Amino acid sequence: MCTFGGVLPYDRCCGRYLDDVSTPAPDAESLMRSRYTAYTLRRDKYVLATWAPATRPGRLSIDPGLRWTGLQVLGHRLTGADTAEVRFVAGYRERSGREGEIRETSRFTRRNGRWSYVDGDVEA
């Protein structure tokens, strides 16, 4: 679940953001990691709450047959005073046993001290 160069306990990593929505992630990378953890735990309300309103879907249903197996952040950079990008690869296993990965560069924005996911470019 939570990884910062190794596995950290949930409460020392992403748990503080997932369990207390009044505690904002300090940067886009931390938000990315907490959103990944929310996907692994099927916490769709958190994923939606951390999605920028302009691009957020009306609803989200996280596939219970998909198991997320790992996250590696490949890079994180500020692109402006209140914008950032996080490049990552996330592994998964389908119910059938088929394994795969998603590589994405995600864009984030900060408003009123809170980072939100905007959108991302999936690498082919």
C-alpha positions as CSV (number, residue, x, y, z in Angstrom):
1,M,0.0,0.0,0.0
2,C,2.0,3.0,1.3
3,T,5.5,3.1,-0.1
4,F,8.2,5.8,0.3
5,G,11.3,3.9,-0.7
6,G,9.9,0.9,1.2
7,V,6.7,-0.1,2.9
8,L,5.6,2.2,5.7
9,P,2.8,1.5,8.1
10,Y,-0.6,2.9,6.9
11,D,-0.8,5.4,9.8
12,R,2.6,6.9,9.0
13,C,2.0,7.2,5.3
14,C,-1.4,7.7,3.7
15,G,-3.7,6.8,6.5
16,R,-3.7,10.2,8.1
17,Y,-5.1,11.7,4.9
18,L,-7.6,8.9,4.2
19,D,-8.9,8.7,7.7
20,D,-9.0,12.5,8.4
21,V,-10.2,14.5,5.4
22,S,-9.4,17.7,7.3
23,T,-5.7,16.8,7.0
24,P,-4.6,17.8,3.5
25,A,-1.7,16.0,1.7
26,P,1.3,18.3,1.8
27,D,2.3,17.9,-1.8
28,A,1.1,16.2,-5.0
29,E,3.2,13.1,-4.5
30,S,1.7,12.5,-1.1
31,L,-1.8,12.9,-2.6
32,M,-0.9,10.5,-5.4
33,R,0.2,7.9,-2.9
34,S,-2.9,8.4,-0.8
35,R,-5.1,8.1,-3.9
36,Y,-3.4,4.8,-4.9
37,T,-4.0,3.5,-1.4
38,A,-7.6,4.5,-1.6
39,Y,-7.9,2.5,-4.8
40,T,-6.4,-0.5,-3.1
41,L,-8.9,-0.2,-0.3
42,R,-11.8,0.6,-2.6
43,R,-12.4,4.0,-0.9
44,D,-14.1,5.6,-3.9
45,K,-15.4,8.6,-1.8
46,Y,-11.8,9.6,-1.0
47,V,-10.8,9.3,-4.6
48,L,-13.7,11.5,-5.7
49,A,-13.1,14.0,-2.9
50,T,-9.4,14.5,-4.0
51,W,-10.4,15.0,-7.7
52,A,-10.5,18.5,-9.0
53,P,-14.2,19.5,-9.5
54,A,-13.7,20.5,-13.1
55,T,-12.6,17.0,-14.2
56,R,-14.2,14.8,-11.5
57,P,-16.7,12.2,-12.7
58,G,-20.2,12.2,-11.3
59,R,-19.6,8.8,-9.7
60,L,-16.9,6.2,-9.4
61,S,-17.1,2.5,-8.9
62,I,-13.7,0.8,-8.2
63,D,-13.6,-2.7,-9.7
64,P,-13.5,-5.2,-6.8
65,G,-12.0,-7.8,-9.1
66,L,-8.9,-5.7,-9.7
67,R,-6.1,-6.0,-7.1
68,W,-3.5,-3.3,-7.0
69,T,-0.1,-4.9,-6.4
70,G,2.4,-2.0,-6.2
71,L,3.2,1.6,-6.8
72,Q,6.4,3.1,-7.9
73,V,6.7,6.9,-8.2
74,L,9.1,7.6,-11.0
75,G,9.2,11.4,-10.6
76,H,7.5,14.4,-9.1
77,R,7.9,18.0,-10.1
78,L,6.3,21.4,-9.6
79,T,5.1,22.9,-12.8
80,G,4.0,26.2,-11.3
81,A,3.3,27.7,-7.9
82,D,0.1,25.6,-7.5
83,T,0.5,22.9,-10.1
84,A,2.5,19.7,-10.2
85,E,3.0,16.4,-12.1
86,V,3.7,12.9,-10.7
87,R,4.9,10.1,-13.0
88,F,4.2,6.6,-11.7
89,V,3.8,3.0,-12.5
90,A,1.1,1.0,-10.7
91,G,0.9,-2.8,-10.9
92,Y,-2.4,-4.8,-10.8
93,R,-3.7,-8.3,-11.0
94,E,-7.1,-9.1,-12.5
95,R,-9.5,-11.6,-11.1
96,S,-8.5,-14.0,-13.9
97,G,-4.9,-13.8,-12.7
98,R,-3.6,-11.7,-15.6
99,E,-1.1,-9.1,-14.4
100,G,-0.5,-5.7,-15.9
101,E,0.6,-2.2,-15.1
102,I,-0.4,1.4,-15.7
103,R,2.1,4.1,-16.4
104,E,0.8,7.6,-16.1
105,T,1.9,11.2,-15.7
106,S,-0.8,12.7,-13.5
107,R,-1.4,16.5,-13.2
108,F,-2.4,18.1,-9.9
109,T,-3.5,21.5,-8.8
110,R,-3.5,23.2,-5.4
111,R,-6.4,25.4,-4.3
112,N,-6.8,26.9,-0.8
113,G,-3.9,24.7,0.4
114,R,-5.3,21.4,-0.8
115,W,-3.9,19.4,-3.7
116,S,-6.3,17.7,-6.1
117,Y,-5.9,15.3,-9.0
118,V,-6.8,17.0,-12.4
119,D,-6.1,14.4,-15.0
120,G,-3.3,12.3,-16.5
121,D,-1.6,11.0,-19.6
122,V,-1.4,7.2,-19.7
123,E,1.7,5.9,-21.4
124,A,1.2,3.3,-24.2
